[in-house]
Amino acid sequence: MRILVLSNKCPPDYDGGYELSAFQVAGALRGRGYDVHVATSHYRPTFAGVKSDPDWVHRIFEYREWPNLTKSGLARFAEDAKRVADMTSVGAANADALRDFLKDNSFDLGYCFGLHGCGLATAYPFAERKMPVLWHAGNYLIAQDLQLRPLLKKNRLAHRIAMHFMSGRAKEMVFNGDYSHIAFLSESMKKEFVGMGYNPPLSYIISRGIDFPVSDLSETRAPTFLMASRIGEEKGYDIVLDAATRMSKSNPTAEWQLKIAGNGRPDYIAHLKKKASDAGIADRVHFVGMLKREEVLDEMRHAYAFISASIWEEPFGRTNIESLACGAALIAADTGAIREIVGDSGCADIYPKRDAKALADIMMRIITDKSHRAELSKRGIERIKSNYTMDRILDLTESVIAEVMRDYGR
């Protein structure tokens, strides 16, 4: 069976877990005998590493970064509309590129992993050919764009205007694409989709899996709390600094450090650094910049705990299961899919997402209660082995693919 995976970006040029998952699943399916290829974007100008791809990765798409909004008032409204239109319109050119690629390459199934930087219209040639297609939704792009078919019935006026009047032929490709089969990262994410007004005819749950050996819990660990993600307000960094400040004031002699790995807007990172300085904890809070994935995993293997502090509805959060697999105690905000990830295993300490006091109490217990910390680590390893191995995720993927193909009569 021949499968073509569509992805925004592809390692070694990638930003986050979504693009990494697409590449990992493609390679793992090849290991099970499927003839899988990946169509993705060209290397970005900012990529400074070694350009190295297997012969089954095809870089044919244009990719656009979502720009930040910088204006206010009506100017911000116009800026937002233009931004959406630009990000949508790039899909028309990418659809042409995919159409040309498919002239010389035949596939049985298209497997689409989030196209927020390439545009939903990129996948339209699949619908043109009535080719079976499965979407793996790791963001809300499909629901955001498709809920805008009714011009005057939904929110986000700038988005509606952009989609209906400024996106050219890409709009028609987006609206006429095939989104009938969607695999969600979690039930929580599916619920958000439905709440946004889009309920796919057929849906499935396929989470992410671990592709590296889990910890045997023999590593030496330091009293370090680790955070690793895009550094933005929605990731809860302000809450964590508030909690760290509380902890420092209540027990100034306690030994701990907070490491923050990742990139973000310079102004927001500057805000966080000033906040730590004003609170008198700058010597405990370390911004280590963007690390390679192996470096992040190594930090997880030697930290007391990993903090997942998102204040938005995080669809899944790859770092949640990675930290569990690395033996770090997981501290997580009660948002999005976290309770699905943890289940009834008791492998994480969960706190109300904006409650800095509750978070501070948990962080202090992690430092002072060795047996509790060890129990969280042990249960985390057990949870990964029972629910999030790559083999289990591939079994689910194969089952869903078979169901999709049957539904298309193939």
N, C-alpha and C positions, 0 to 999 in steps of 0.2 A: 504494500500500500504506500502511495506517495502523498506526503503531507507538506504543504507550504505554510510555514509559520511567518506571520507578519509581526514586526516589532519596531517600536520607535527607534531604539538604538540597540547595539549589541556589544558585548565585551570583545575587546578590551575598552571600547569607548562606550561607557554606560554611566548612569547617575545613581540608580537605585535598584531595589529589589525586584521591581517589575520586569525590567529589561534582563536582569540576571536570571530570573525565573524562566523567561521565554527561552533563553539560550540553554539553560540546564535541562529543561524538559525536552527540548529538541534533541540535544545530545543523548539524553537517557533513552528516548524513544528509538533513536538510531541504534543504540545498544541492544534494544529488543527486536531489531530486525526491520524496523520501518525505514523507508527511504525519505528522510526528513530534510528539508532545506529551509533556510531562513532568508527572507527578504527584509532588508532593514535600510537605515539611512547611511549616507556617506559619512566618513569620519568628519567630525566637527573641526573647525579651524583651531579651537582651543585644545584639542587633544595633543598631548606632548609625548605620548608613549610610543612604543613600537607597534606599527600597523601589521598585524598578523592575524589572518583568518583561515579557517579550513575551507576546502573547496565547496562546501555546502552552504556557505554564507555569502549572500549576494547583496552588495551595497548599491542600491538603485534609487533610493528615495531622498528627497530633501527634508531636512529637519529644521524646525524653528523653535527656539526657546520662548516660553511664555514671558513676555516683558512685564516688569512691575509697573503698576499705575503710579504716576508721579504728580498728577494735577489734582485740582479740587473743583467742586461745583459742576457747572455745565461742561467745562473743559475736561473734567474727569470722565463724565458720561460719554463724551465724544471719543476720548482716548480708549475707554473700555470697549465701545462698539467697534472701533477700528482694530483693536487688538483681537477681538473674537473673529472679525471678518478675515483678518490676515491669517490667523491660525486655522480657520476653516478652509480658506481658498487654496492653501498649499496642497490640500488633498486632491484637487483637480489635476495638478501636474503629476502628482504621485500616482493617481489612477492611470494616467497615460503611460507612466513608466511600468506599472504592473501589467497593464494590457499588452504592452510590447513584450514583456518578459514571458507572459503566458502563451504568446504565439509560438514560441520555440520550446516551451516546457509544459508538460501536461501533469496535472496533479488530481488526486481523488478528493482531497479535503483541504480547505483553507482554515487555518487555526490562527485567530487574530488576538494578539496581546496588546491591549490599550494603545491607541494611536493619537494621543493628545498632542504630540509634537509633529505628527505627520498628517493629521486630519482624518476623520472618519471616511471621507470620500475615497481615500486610498484603496479601501477594500471593495469599492463598487464593482470592479470587473468580475468578482466572484458572483455577485447577483446577476450581472449581465449574462454570464455563462450558465446560470442556474446550477452552479457548482455548490456542493455541500459546504457549509461554513459553520464553524463553532467560534464563538467569542469567549475569551477569558477576561472577565471584567475585574480589573484591579483598581479602577477609578470610576468616576461617575459621568464620564464624557457622553456615553450613549444616552443615558437618561436626560442629561442636561440639554443635548441637542434635539432629541426627539420630542421632548415635552414642548418644544417651541413650534411645532407644526401649527397649533392654533395661535394666531397672531395676537389676539387680545384677551387670552384667558389665563395666562400664567405670569409669574413674576419675572424679574430680570429684564426690564424694558430694553436696556442697551444690548443685551444678548439677542433679544427678539429682532430688533431692528437690524443688527448685524447679519443675522441668519437669513432674514427675509429680503433685505434690500441691498446688502453690501457684499454678499459672498459669491455672486456670479453663478456659474454652472455647478460649482461645488455643492451648493445648497441642494439642488435636485438629486445629486448623487448620494448625499447624506440621507435625505428623506426616503429615497428609493432603495437603500441598501437592505441587506437581509440580516436581521437581528433576531431571528426566531429561536435561536438556540444559544443561550448564554450560561456559561459556567461562572459562578460567583466564588470569591474567596471565602465568603462566610454567609451565614443566614442573616447576620446583621446588615451586611451590604445589600443583600437582596431586599430587605425591608426598607432600606433607604431608597432604592430604586423605585419600589412601589409607591413610597411616599412622594416621590418626585413626579409620579404620574405615568410611569412606564412599567408594565408587568409583562415580561416576555412570555410567549406561548409555551415554551419549554425551557426549564432552567435546572441547573445542577449546582452542586457544591464541590469545588475542587480547591483545597487550600494549598499552601506551599509546603515543601518538604526539605529535609536536611540532607545535604550531599557530602557531608564530611563525617569522620568518626566522632562519636559522642565522647565526652570526657569520662575518664574513669575516676574523677574526683581526687586525683593524687597531686594536682597542681598546688604550688605554694601561692597563697592569695594575700593581697594587701588590703588594708581598710580603705578601699577606693570604691566610689560610686561612679559608674560609667553611663554616659549618654552618647548615642551615636545616631545622627539623623540629619536631614536638612534643618538648619538652624532658623526657625521661624516662629512667630507668635503662636501659631496653632499647635506647635509641638510641646507647649507647656513649660518652656524654659524659665519664664518669670516665676511660675509657681514653685519650681524646684529651687530657685535662688531664695525665694521667700522661706521655704522650708529649711534650707541650709542655714539661713540667718537665724531662724528660731533655734535650731539645734546648737549653733555656736554660742548663742546667748544663754541657753539653758544649761549647757555643759561645755564651757570654754576650754577645758583640758582634754576633751575627747579627741582621739586621734582619727582623722579621716581626711580624704581628699575627694574632690569632684572633678572628673575628667570629661570634657565635652569635645567630641570629635565630629567634624562636619563643616560644611560651608553654608553661608547664608548672606543676606544683605549686609554690607559693611556697617550701615547705620544701626541695624538691630544688634549686631554683635558688639558694636561700641556701646550701645545702651546697656547690654548685659554686663560688660566689663565694668562700666561705671557703677552699675547697681551693686556688683560684688565689692567694688572698692569702697563705696559709700557705707556698705554694711560691715566693713572690716574683715571680709573673708577672701580678699583678692589672692592672698597667699595660699588659699586652699582650693581655689577654682582655677583650673587650667584648660585653656582653649588650645587644643593640639592640632587643629586644622583638619583637612581632608585626609583620611588615612585609606590605604588600600584595604580591600576586604580582609585579606589574611591578617593584616595588622589589627583590624577591629576585632577579629575572632581571637587573636592572641591577647588583646586587652581583656576580653570577656573571660578568658581562661584564667586570668590572674586577679580579677576584681572580686570584691565581696559581693557586689550586687550590680544589676543593670536596672536603670530607671526608664520606663516608657511612660511619658507624662502627657501624651496628646490630650488636647481639650476639644478636638473635633472628633467626628465619628470615624476613627481609624478603621479602614476596611479589614485589615488583618495585622500588618506590622511584622515583616520578616525578622527584624531584630528580636522580637519576643521569643520566637522559637529558637533562634540562633543562640541567644543568651542561655536559655534552658539547656540546650545541647552542650554548651560550654561549661556548664556547672555553676554559673553565676546565679545567685538568688535573684528572682525577678520581682521588681516592685512596679506596679502598673496602675495607671488611672483607669477608673471604671468607665470606659467609653468604647464604642465600636464593638469589635469582635473579641475583646479580651476574655470575657467570661466563657465564650465558646472555646477559645484556645486552652484555657485552664480547666474547664469542665468541673468535675467534682474531685479533681486530683489533689487540691490544696497545694499546688506547686508554686503559688505566687501570693504575695501580699498585695491586695487591691484596695485602693482608697478613692473617695469621691474626687472627681477630676480637678476641682478648683480648691480643694481643702489643703492648704499648706500646713496647717497644724497636724492633720492626720498623717500627711506625708512625713513630716518631721519626726513624729512618734515612731513611725515604721522604720525610718532610717536609723534612729537611735537604737531601736531593738536589734536591727541587723548588726550594728557595731558591738553591742554589749551581750547579745544572746547567741553564743556560738552554736548551741544545740539546735536552736530554731533555724539559724542560717544553714546549717548542715542538712536539716530535714527538708528545707525548701529545695536545696540543690539535688538531693536524692530523689525527691518526688518529680522534679523537673526532668531529670534523665529518664525516669520511668515513663513520664508522659510523652516524651519524644519517641521513645522506642515503641510505644503502643499506638501512636497516632500520626506521627509526622516524619516517618522514614520516607526516603525517596521511592522505595519499592512500593509502599502503600499508595503514595500519590500517583505513581505510574499505573498501578492496578485500577484506581478510580478513573484515571484519564482514558485508559484503554476501554473501560466499560462505557464511558460517556461517548467516546468516538464511535463505538459499535452501535449505540442507540441512535446517534445522530445519522449515521449512514443508513440505518434501517428506515428512519423517518423520511429520508430523501428517496427511499426505494432503491438504494444501492447495495 
